[in-house]
């Protein structure tokens, strides 16, 4: 038996750490994609490559018990533009890039599940294993959906997993509805008349206006967001000036706005634009606002969330399944897939002491990988195992 046929914990660890040493960011996951394709092919799976902008893969496995439903299981494969600060043998070998969100682990879990199920496809129906590029802000999930993922690979439901720091290994979280927030980004350039810092009356103070706007925009959250709903507006970049004695002609602000409710999202975008226009008029500035809705909210279908919870609760390695954790204000482009097909997205604990996601000290816990494989296999068995051969 080859290691690919039934990968054990040591093999899974080696795979995961190999992915970690060779991080690749959005739509550039060429080596990662090749490694995935090689192992899927060794396991005897039918694969289609070149998806999702070029580096996405879908592998399809037919159950030996005959016709039945078709489902999709998805893993993201990309890394982040973060410089790793871990002192481990498998640390990133690519300067400025690292797997700081655990997609190396997600890839390995789904790859391990695909290999195990290929060896023993004791179910009725079909499983599509979706290896998706460019989750981190670039919308690889949207690209795959727009390219016809669900038309080319028909499926009744689709499922996803993310590791979750703060939850112990062996714990999981399943939400009935909202899991992750919608995600918008903005770039605002305010332009006025630059002048000497000693004579501000001869110009327009772009810095003063920008500072006022940063505080004013928080009113959209505190006074225009209903108390029973949640929204977060963060200005994350402020670029202006390069001299002590010059009030700069331009200021650039960048940031994000996140919420769960689509009507609220549209309202906040309109009010954001109105606030910018009003402030620019008051200060005599011109405003160039580039406001881009990126990801919709990730919303589970309760029926499918219940199925995921049932599969988790039946696993010996799972000690607790949380059903009441609040959703996260972070975002996920798996939302595009859930907008197109019903399904659910769950969290698996990466350790109570794990550094946060997107932290340069973060590392996926290899103890989680076999448990993630077990979960995927259990979910397939539960969803497709009871359908009689026809």
C-alpha positions in Angstrom: 0.0 0.0 0.0 1.4 3.4 -0.9 1.4 6.3 1.6 -1.1 8.1 -0.7 -3.6 5.2 -0.5 -4.2 5.5 3.2 -2.2 8.4 4.6 -1.4 8.1 8.3 -0.7 10.9 10.8 3.0 11.0 9.9 2.3 11.2 6.2 -0.3 13.9 6.7 2.2 15.8 8.8 4.9 15.6 6.1 2.4 16.8 3.4 1.2 19.7 5.5 4.7 20.8 6.4 5.8 20.6 2.8 2.9 22.9 1.8 3.9 25.2 4.7 7.5 25.4 3.5 6.4 26.5 0.1 3.6 29.1 0.5 2.1 30.6 -2.6 -0.4 33.5 -2.7 -3.5 34.2 -4.7 -3.7 32.6 -8.2 0.1 31.8 -8.0 -0.4 28.4 -6.2 1.3 26.5 -9.1 3.6 24.2 -7.0 0.8 23.6 -4.5 -1.6 22.7 -7.3 0.9 20.3 -8.8 1.5 18.5 -5.5 -2.3 18.2 -4.9 -2.8 16.8 -8.4 0.1 14.3 -8.1 -1.3 12.8 -4.9 -4.9 12.7 -6.2 -3.8 11.0 -9.3 -1.7 8.4 -7.3 -4.9 7.7 -5.4 -6.8 6.9 -8.6 -9.1 9.9 -8.6 -10.4 11.7 -11.7 -9.2 15.3 -11.6 -9.7 18.5 -13.5 -7.0 21.1 -13.2 -6.6 24.7 -14.4 -9.7 26.0 -12.6 -10.3 29.2 -10.7 -7.9 31.3 -12.6 -5.5 28.4 -13.3 -4.5 26.8 -10.0 -7.8 25.3 -8.8 -8.6 21.6 -8.9 -11.7 19.5 -8.6 -11.4 15.7 -8.1 -14.4 13.5 -8.5 -15.1 10.2 -6.8 -18.0 7.9 -7.6 -19.4 5.7 -4.8 -19.4 2.0 -5.5 -23.0 1.6 -4.2 -24.4 3.2 -7.3 -26.4 6.4 -7.9 -27.1 8.9 -5.2 -26.7 12.6 -4.4 -23.6 14.6 -5.3 -21.9 16.8 -2.8 -18.9 19.1 -2.7 -16.1 19.4 -0.1 -13.9 22.5 -0.4 -10.5 23.5 0.9 -8.6 26.7 0.3 -5.0 26.4 -0.8 -3.4 29.9 -0.8 -1.0 31.6 1.7 -0.7 35.2 2.8 1.8 38.1 2.3 3.1 37.8 5.8 6.7 37.3 6.9 6.9 34.2 9.2 8.5 34.6 12.6 8.4 30.9 13.6 11.7 29.1 14.3 10.7 25.7 13.1 12.2 23.3 10.5 9.2 23.6 8.2 9.1 27.5 8.3 8.4 29.3 5.1 11.2 29.3 2.6 9.7 32.1 0.6 10.5 35.6 2.0 7.4 37.7 2.8 4.9 34.8 2.4 3.6 32.2 4.8 0.7 30.0 5.6 -0.6 32.2 8.4 -4.2 31.1 8.1 -3.9 27.3 8.0 -4.8 26.7 4.4 -1.9 24.2 4.3 -3.8 22.2 6.9 -7.1 22.6 5.1 -5.5 21.3 1.9 -4.0 18.4 3.7 -7.2 17.4 5.5 -9.2 17.3 2.3 -6.4 15.6 0.4 -6.2 12.9 3.1 -9.9 12.4 3.0 -10.0 12.1 -0.8 -7.3 9.5 -0.7 -9.0 7.5 2.1 -12.4 7.6 0.4 -10.8 6.6 -2.9 -9.5 3.4 -1.3 -12.9 2.6 0.1 -15.7 4.4 -1.7 -18.5 2.7 0.3 -21.3 5.2 -0.5 -23.9 5.9 -3.0 -23.5 9.0 -5.2 -20.6 11.3 -6.0 -18.2 13.5 -4.1 -16.4 16.5 -5.7 -13.2 17.5 -3.8 -12.7 21.3 -4.5 -9.3 22.7 -4.0 -9.8 26.5 -4.3 -7.1 29.2 -4.8 -7.1 32.8 -3.7 -9.4 32.8 -0.7 -7.4 35.7 0.9 -9.2 38.8 -0.3 -9.0 37.9 -4.0 -12.2 35.9 -4.3 -11.0 32.6 -5.8 -14.3 31.1 -4.7 -16.2 33.8 -6.7 -14.0 33.0 -9.7 -14.7 29.3 -9.5 -18.5 29.9 -9.3 -18.5 32.4 -12.2 -16.5 29.9 -14.3 -19.3 27.4 -13.9 -18.2 25.2 -11.0 -21.7 24.0 -10.2 -22.7 23.6 -13.8 -19.6 21.6 -14.7 -19.7 19.6 -11.5 -23.4 19.4 -10.4 -23.9 19.0 -6.7 -26.8 19.4 -4.3 -24.8 20.8 -1.4 -21.3 22.1 -0.6 -19.3 22.1 2.7 -16.3 23.8 4.1 -14.0 23.8 7.2 -11.7 26.3 8.9 -9.3 25.7 11.8 -10.0 28.0 14.7 -7.5 29.2 17.3 -8.9 29.5 20.8 -10.8 26.3 20.5 -9.1 23.2 21.9 -8.0 20.4 19.6 -11.0 18.1 19.6 -13.6 20.9 19.9 -15.7 22.2 17.0 -18.2 24.9 16.4 -21.3 24.7 14.1 -23.5 27.7 13.5 -27.1 27.3 12.4 -27.0 30.5 10.2 -24.4 33.3 10.2 -20.8 32.2 10.4 -18.6 35.0 8.9 -19.4 38.6 7.9 -19.6 40.3 4.6 -16.5 42.2 3.6 -16.1 45.5 1.8 -13.0 47.5 1.2 -12.6 51.2 0.4 -9.8 53.6 -0.8 -10.5 57.3 -0.4 -8.3 60.0 -1.7 -9.0 63.6 -0.5 -7.3 66.3 -2.5 -7.0 70.0 -1.7 -4.4 72.8 -1.9 -1.1 72.0 -0.2 0.5 74.8 1.8 3.1 75.8 4.4 2.3 74.4 7.8 2.8 77.9 9.3 0.1 79.4 7.0 -2.8 76.9 6.9 -5.2 79.6 5.9 -3.6 79.7 2.4 -4.4 76.1 1.7 -6.9 73.4 2.6 -6.1 71.1 5.5 -6.6 67.7 4.1 -5.2 66.1 7.3 -7.8 67.8 9.5 -10.6 66.7 7.2 -9.3 63.1 7.1 -9.0 62.9 10.9 -12.5 64.3 11.3 -13.8 61.7 8.8 -12.2 58.8 10.6 -14.1 59.6 13.8 -17.3 60.7 12.0 -17.6 57.4 10.2 -17.9 55.5 13.5 -21.3 57.1 13.8 -22.5 54.8 11.0 -21.8 52.0 13.5 -23.0 53.5 16.7 -26.0 55.4 15.4 -27.1 53.9 12.1 -26.7 50.2 12.8 -29.6 48.7 14.7 -28.7 47.6 18.2 -29.6 43.9 17.4 -27.3 43.8 14.4 -23.5 43.9 14.1 -21.2 45.9 11.9 -17.5 46.9 12.1 -15.9 49.8 10.2 -12.1 50.0 10.4 -9.8 52.6 8.8 -6.6 50.6 8.5 -4.3 52.8 6.5 -3.7 56.6 6.5 -1.1 57.9 4.0 -0.2 61.6 4.0 2.7 64.0 3.7 6.5 63.7 3.8 7.7 66.9 5.4 7.4 68.5 8.8 6.4 71.9 7.5 4.0 71.1 4.7 0.3 70.4 4.9 0.0 67.8 2.1 -2.2 68.2 -0.9 -3.6 64.7 -0.8 -4.5 62.2 1.9 -5.3 58.5 1.3 -7.4 56.4 3.6 -8.1 52.7 3.3 -10.1 50.3 5.3 -12.9 47.8 5.6 -16.6 47.6 6.5 -18.2 44.3 7.6 -21.7 43.2 8.6 -24.1 40.3 8.1 -27.3 41.8 6.9 -27.4 42.7 3.1 -29.9 45.6 3.5 -27.8 47.1 6.3 -24.7 46.6 4.1 -26.3 48.6 1.3 -27.5 51.3 3.7 -24.0 51.7 5.2 -22.4 52.0 1.8 -24.8 54.7 0.8 -24.3 56.6 4.0 -20.5 56.2 3.8 -20.5 57.8 0.4 -22.8 60.6 1.6 -20.5 61.3 4.6 -17.5 61.6 2.3 -19.3 63.9 -0.1 -20.5 66.2 2.8 -17.1 66.4 4.4 -15.3 67.2 1.2 -17.8 69.9 0.4 -17.4 71.5 3.8 -13.6 71.5 3.6 -13.4 72.5 0.0 -11.8 69.3 -1.1 -12.3 66.8 -3.9 -12.9 63.2 -3.0 -12.2 60.1 -5.0 -13.9 57.1 -3.3 -13.3 53.6 -4.5 -15.7 51.4 -2.5 -15.6 47.7 -3.4 -18.0 45.1 -2.0 -15.8 42.0 -1.8 -17.4 38.9 -0.1 -21.0 38.3 1.0 -21.7 37.0 4.5 -21.1 33.3 5.0 -24.5 31.9 6.0 -25.2 28.2 6.8 -28.4 26.4 6.0 -29.7 25.1 9.3 -30.5 21.6 8.0 -27.0 21.2 6.6 -25.4 22.6 9.8 -27.3 20.0 11.7 -25.9 17.2 9.5 -22.3 18.5 10.1 -22.9 18.6 13.8 -24.2 15.0 13.8 -21.1 13.8 11.9 -18.8 15.6 14.4 -20.6 14.3 17.5 -20.2 10.7 16.3 -16.4 11.1 16.0 -14.3 9.6 18.9 -11.8 12.5 18.7 -14.4 15.2 19.1 -14.9 16.2 22.8 -17.3 19.1 22.3 -19.4 20.6 19.5 -20.3 24.3 20.3 -23.6 25.3 18.9 -23.8 28.8 20.5 -20.6 30.6 19.6 -21.0 34.1 18.1 -20.2 34.4 14.4 -16.9 36.0 13.4 -16.6 39.5 11.8 -13.8 38.0 9.6 -14.9 37.0 6.1 -14.7 34.0 3.8 -15.2 33.6 0.1 -16.8 30.2 0.6 -19.8 32.5 0.9 -20.0 32.6 -2.9 -20.4 28.9 -3.0 -23.0 28.9 -0.2 -24.9 31.6 -2.1 -25.1 29.2 -5.1 -25.7 26.0 -3.2 -27.0 25.1 0.3 -24.4 23.7 2.7 -22.5 24.6 5.8 -19.1 25.9 7.0 -17.7 24.7 10.4 -14.8 25.5 12.7 -12.4 22.9 14.1 -10.2 23.9 17.1 -6.6 24.6 16.4 -5.7 24.8 20.1 -6.5 27.1 23.0 -3.0 28.6 23.0 -2.6 28.9 19.2 -1.6 32.4 18.0 -4.4 34.1 16.1 -5.0 33.7 12.4 -2.9 36.0 10.2 -0.3 36.3 12.9 3.4 35.8 11.9 3.8 33.3 14.8 0.7 31.2 13.8 1.1 27.6 12.7 -1.4 24.9 11.9 -1.4 22.2 14.6 -0.6 18.9 13.0 -2.7 17.1 15.7 -5.7 18.5 14.0 -5.0 17.0 10.5 -6.1 13.4 11.2 -9.2 14.6 13.0 -10.1 16.8 10.0 -9.7 13.8 7.7 -11.9 11.8 10.0 -14.6 14.5 9.9 -14.7 14.7 6.1 -14.9 10.9 5.8 -17.6 10.8 8.5 -19.6 13.5 6.7 -19.5 11.7 3.4 -20.5 8.4 5.0 -23.4 10.1 6.8 -24.7 12.1 3.8 -24.2 9.4 1.1 -23.9 6.1 3.0 -27.5 5.3 3.5 -28.7 5.5 -0.1 -29.4 2.0 -1.5 -27.8 0.8 -4.7 -30.1 1.4 -7.6 
